[in-house]
């Protein structure tokens, strides 16, 4: 079943494809355009939380650091 996000992604793909023509590099740009439209539609529908997405993409501050790998190794 097609959702509004899928439709927006298809429209974004068609828009970018019609705008720039065909070619391998341009085909990749079409996929980027489709992804941008897909996430824009998800954001407008309230299904995408940018704060949570930012937390997922940035490394956590609370991750433990590794200790020495062998006995007697110095940690800087």
GULOTI-405984 format. One record per residue: x, y, z of N, C-alpha, C, O in turn; residue in one letter; residue number from 1. Coordinates in pm, whole numbers. Layout:
+--------+--------+--------+--------+--------+--------+--------+--------+--------+--------+--------+--------+---+-----+
|   n_xx |   n_yy |   n_zz |  ca_xx |  ca_yy |  ca_zz |   c_xx |   c_yy |   c_zz |   o_xx |   o_yy |   o_zz | r |   k |
+--------+--------+--------+--------+--------+--------+--------+--------+--------+--------+--------+--------+---+-----+
|      X |      Y |      Z |      X |      Y |      Z |      X |      Y |      Z |      X |      Y |      Z | A | NUM |
...
+--------+--------+--------+--------+--------+--------+--------+--------+--------+--------+--------+--------+---+-----+
//
This chain:
+--------+--------+--------+--------+--------+--------+--------+--------+--------+--------+--------+--------+---+-----+
|   n_xx |   n_yy |   n_zz |  ca_xx |  ca_yy |  ca_zz |   c_xx |   c_yy |   c_zz |   o_xx |   o_yy |   o_zz | r |   k |
+--------+--------+--------+--------+--------+--------+--------+--------+--------+--------+--------+--------+---+-----+
|     84 |   -118 |      0 |      0 |      0 |      0 |     89 |    124 |      0 |    190 |    128 |     70 | X |   1 |
|     54 |    223 |    -76 |    132 |    345 |    -88 |     89 |    444 |     20 |    -30 |    473 |     34 | X |   2 |
|    186 |    495 |     94 |    159 |    598 |    194 |    195 |    734 |    136 |    249 |    742 |     25 | X |   3 |
|    166 |    839 |    209 |    199 |    974 |    161 |    350 |    993 |    150 |    396 |   1066 |     63 | X |   4 |
|    427 |    927 |    238 |    572 |    939 |    229 |    625 |    871 |    103 |    716 |    922 |     39 | X |   5 |
|    567 |    755 |     68 |    609 |    687 |    -54 |    573 |    771 |   -177 |    651 |    780 |   -271 | X |   6 |
|    457 |    831 |   -175 |    415 |    917 |   -286 |    506 |   1039 |   -297 |    544 |   1078 |   -407 | X |   7 |
|    540 |   1098 |   -184 |    630 |   1214 |   -185 |    768 |   1175 |   -237 |    831 |   1251 |   -310 | X |   8 |
|    816 |   1057 |   -200 |    945 |   1010 |   -249 |    940 |    988 |   -400 |   1034 |   1024 |   -471 | X |   9 |
|    831 |    931 |   -451 |    817 |    910 |   -595 |    810 |   1043 |   -668 |    870 |   1058 |   -775 | X |  10 |
|    738 |   1138 |   -613 |    730 |   1271 |   -675 |    865 |   1342 |   -672 |    902 |   1408 |   -768 | X |  11 |
|    936 |   1329 |   -563 |   1069 |   1388 |   -555 |   1164 |   1326 |   -656 |   1242 |   1397 |   -719 | X |  12 |
|   1157 |   1196 |   -672 |   1239 |   1127 |   -770 |   1206 |   1175 |   -912 |   1296 |   1203 |   -991 | X |  13 |
|   1077 |   1183 |   -943 |   1035 |   1226 |  -1076 |   1075 |   1371 |  -1102 |   1116 |   1406 |  -1214 | X |  14 |
|   1064 |   1455 |  -1002 |   1101 |   1596 |  -1018 |   1249 |   1612 |  -1049 |   1286 |   1682 |  -1143 | X |  15 |
|   1332 |   1545 |   -971 |   1476 |   1557 |   -992 |   1515 |   1492 |  -1125 |   1602 |   1544 |  -1196 | X |  16 |
|   1454 |   1379 |  -1159 |   1485 |   1311 |  -1285 |   1449 |   1398 |  -1405 |   1526 |   1407 |  -1501 | X |  17 |
|   1333 |   1462 |  -1400 |   1292 |   1549 |  -1511 |   1378 |   1674 |  -1519 |   1398 |   1729 |  -1627 | X |  18 |
|   1427 |   1718 |  -1407 |   1505 |   1842 |  -1403 |   1644 |   1823 |  -1461 |   1692 |   1910 |  -1534 | X |  19 |
|   1709 |   1715 |  -1429 |   1850 |   1701 |  -1468 |   1876 |   1602 |  -1580 |   1987 |   1600 |  -1632 | X |  20 |
|   1781 |   1522 |  -1621 |   1805 |   1427 |  -1728 |   1860 |   1296 |  -1677 |   1854 |   1267 |  -1558 | X |  21 |
|   1915 |   1216 |  -1768 |   1962 |   1084 |  -1730 |   2114 |   1076 |  -1730 |   2181 |   1155 |  -1797 | X |  22 |
|   2169 |    982 |  -1658 |   2311 |    958 |  -1640 |   2332 |    896 |  -1503 |   2246 |    908 |  -1416 | X |  23 |
|   2447 |    827 |  -1483 |   2469 |    757 |  -1357 |   2474 |    853 |  -1238 |   2407 |    831 |  -1138 | X |  24 |
|   2553 |    959 |  -1249 |   2562 |   1057 |  -1140 |   2429 |   1123 |  -1112 |   2392 |   1146 |   -997 | X |  25 |
|   2357 |   1152 |  -1219 |   2227 |   1215 |  -1203 |   2124 |   1118 |  -1144 |   2034 |   1159 |  -1071 | X |  26 |
|   2138 |    990 |  -1176 |   2048 |    891 |  -1117 |   2069 |    884 |   -966 |   1973 |    869 |   -890 | X |  27 |
|   2195 |    894 |   -922 |   2220 |    897 |   -777 |   2159 |   1022 |   -714 |   2106 |   1018 |   -603 | X |  28 |
|   2167 |   1134 |   -786 |   2106 |   1256 |   -735 |   1955 |   1241 |   -726 |   1892 |   1297 |   -635 | X |  29 |
|   1896 |   1166 |   -817 |   1752 |   1139 |   -810 |   1717 |   1062 |   -683 |   1615 |   1089 |   -620 | X |  30 |
|   1800 |    966 |   -647 |   1775 |    890 |   -524 |   1788 |    979 |   -401 |   1711 |    965 |   -306 | X |  31 |
|   1884 |   1069 |   -402 |   1899 |   1163 |   -291 |   1777 |   1254 |   -282 |   1726 |   1281 |   -173 | X |  32 |
|   1730 |   1300 |   -396 |   1609 |   1384 |   -399 |   1488 |   1310 |   -347 |   1407 |   1367 |   -273 | X |  33 |
|   1474 |   1184 |   -386 |   1361 |   1104 |   -338 |   1369 |   1086 |   -186 |   1267 |   1094 |   -117 | X |  34 |
|   1489 |   1061 |   -136 |   1505 |   1047 |      9 |   1471 |   1176 |     82 |   1409 |   1174 |    188 | X |  35 |
|   1513 |   1289 |     26 |   1483 |   1417 |     89 |   1333 |   1443 |     94 |   1281 |   1487 |    196 | X |  36 |
|   1262 |   1414 |    -15 |   1118 |   1432 |    -17 |   1050 |   1333 |     79 |    951 |   1368 |    143 | X |  37 |
|   1102 |   1210 |     88 |   1046 |   1109 |    177 |   1054 |   1157 |    323 |    956 |   1150 |    397 | X |  38 |
|   1172 |   1205 |    364 |   1189 |   1250 |    502 |   1116 |   1382 |    528 |   1071 |   1406 |    640 | X |  39 |
|   1105 |   1467 |    428 |   1027 |   1591 |    445 |    880 |   1558 |    468 |    815 |   1620 |    553 | X |  40 |
|    827 |   1462 |    394 |    688 |   1421 |    412 |    668 |   1356 |    549 |    565 |   1378 |    613 | X |  41 |
|    765 |   1277 |    594 |    755 |   1215 |    727 |    758 |   1322 |    836 |    685 |   1311 |    934 | X |  42 |
|    840 |   1424 |    819 |    849 |   1532 |    917 |    718 |   1611 |    921 |    667 |   1642 |   1029 | X |  43 |
|    664 |   1643 |    805 |    538 |   1719 |    800 |    420 |   1638 |    854 |    325 |   1696 |    906 | X |  44 |
|    425 |   1506 |    843 |    319 |   1421 |    896 |    336 |   1396 |   1046 |    251 |   1334 |   1108 | X |  45 |
|    447 |   1445 |   1104 |    470 |   1426 |   1247 |    526 |   1290 |   1282 |    524 |   1251 |   1399 | X |  46 |
|    577 |   1218 |   1183 |    628 |   1084 |   1208 |    779 |   1081 |   1225 |    836 |    974 |   1247 | X |  47 |
|    844 |   1197 |   1214 |    989 |   1204 |   1225 |   1024 |   1306 |   1333 |    986 |   1422 |   1323 | X |  48 |
|   1097 |   1261 |   1435 |   1141 |   1347 |   1543 |   1287 |   1382 |   1519 |   1375 |   1296 |   1533 | X |  49 |
|   1314 |   1507 |   1484 |   1451 |   1548 |   1452 |   1542 |   1541 |   1574 |   1662 |   1515 |   1558 | X |  50 |
|   1491 |   1564 |   1693 |   1571 |   1554 |   1814 |   1618 |   1412 |   1837 |   1735 |   1388 |   1869 | X |  51 |
|   1527 |   1317 |   1820 |   1563 |   1176 |   1837 |   1659 |   1133 |   1726 |   1751 |   1055 |   1751 | X |  52 |
|   1639 |   1182 |   1605 |   1729 |   1149 |   1495 |   1869 |   1202 |   1522 |   1967 |   1134 |   1493 | X |  53 |
|   1879 |   1323 |   1577 |   2008 |   1380 |   1611 |   2080 |   1299 |   1718 |   2201 |   1282 |   1712 | X |  54 |
|   2004 |   1249 |   1816 |   2063 |   1165 |   1920 |   2116 |   1035 |   1863 |   2218 |    983 |   1910 | X |  55 |
|   2048 |    981 |   1764 |   2092 |    856 |   1703 |   2219 |    875 |   1621 |   2303 |    785 |   1613 | X |  56 |
|   2234 |    992 |   1558 |   2346 |   1013 |   1467 |   2471 |   1063 |   1537 |   2581 |   1048 |   1483 | X |  57 |
|   2459 |   1122 |   1656 |   2577 |   1170 |   1727 |   2623 |   1064 |   1827 |   2540 |    996 |   1887 | X |  58 |
|   2753 |   1051 |   1845 |   2802 |    952 |   1941 |   2764 |    992 |   2084 |   2759 |   1110 |   2118 | X |  59 |
|   2738 |    893 |   2163 |   2698 |    915 |   2301 |   2816 |    960 |   2385 |   2928 |    911 |   2366 | X |  60 |
|   2793 |   1053 |   2477 |   2896 |   1102 |   2567 |   2925 |   1002 |   2678 |   3031 |   1007 |   2741 | X |  61 |
|   2832 |    910 |   2703 |   2846 |    819 |   2817 |   2909 |    686 |   2782 |   2909 |    594 |   2864 | X |  62 |
|   2964 |    673 |   2661 |   3026 |    546 |   2627 |   3157 |    530 |   2703 |   3237 |    624 |   2707 | X |  63 |
|   3180 |    414 |   2763 |   3303 |    395 |   2839 |   3425 |    392 |   2747 |   3418 |    345 |   2634 | X |  64 |
|   3535 |    444 |   2798 |   3658 |    441 |   2720 |   3729 |    308 |   2743 |   3711 |    245 |   2847 | X |  65 |
|   3806 |    268 |   2648 |   3879 |    143 |   2660 |   4000 |    161 |   2750 |   4064 |    266 |   2749 | X |  66 |
|   4029 |     60 |   2826 |   4147 |     61 |   2912 |   4267 |     11 |   2836 |   4260 |    -11 |   2715 | X |  67 |
|   4376 |     -8 |   2905 |   4497 |    -63 |   2841 |   4469 |   -201 |   2783 |   4396 |   -280 |   2842 | X |  68 |
|   4529 |   -229 |   2668 |   4505 |   -357 |   2602 |   4596 |   -466 |   2656 |   4567 |   -585 |   2640 | X |  69 |
|   4707 |   -428 |   2720 |   4797 |   -528 |   2778 |   4845 |   -476 |   2913 |   4846 |   -355 |   2936 | X |  70 |
|   4882 |   -564 |   3001 |   4929 |   -519 |   3132 |   5052 |   -430 |   3117 |   5143 |   -461 |   3040 | X |  71 |
|   5054 |   -322 |   3189 |   5168 |   -231 |   3188 |   5163 |   -127 |   3077 |   5255 |    -45 |   3066 | X |  72 |
|   5059 |   -128 |   2994 |   5049 |    -29 |   2885 |   5006 |    104 |   2944 |   4925 |    109 |   3037 | X |  73 |
|   5060 |    211 |   2891 |   5027 |    345 |   2938 |   4905 |    400 |   2866 |   4886 |    376 |   2746 | X |  74 |
|   4824 |    474 |   2940 |   4707 |    540 |   2883 |   4736 |    688 |   2884 |   4773 |    743 |   2987 | X |  75 |
|   4721 |    752 |   2772 |   4748 |    898 |   2763 |   4625 |    976 |   2789 |   4628 |   1099 |   2786 | X |  76 |
+--------+--------+--------+--------+--------+--------+--------+--------+--------+--------+--------+--------+---+-----+
//
